């Protein structure tokens, strides 16, 4: 008799038993061929999954630094130039 089950598919449509396996496949695909011969991408994908929280924290810090740089461009900290009021522009 047939049984039903749950499966997961990566972006290429390959079937996997767990979401972890499907995500690893997608990560490896995003990385592409790394190295000569057999690709190192699957191993790197595993490392990325294992260190996910550390990597996400690193990117959060990076985004914060980028936001600081962007705000500095809008209003430099030590700027001696004043923004004109709307009345002065007319």
Secondary structure, DSSP 8 states (H G I E B T S, - for coil): -------EE-TT--EESSHHHHHHHHHHHHH---SSSS-SHHHHHHHHHHTHHHHHHHHHHHHHHHHHHHHHHHS-TT-------HHHH-
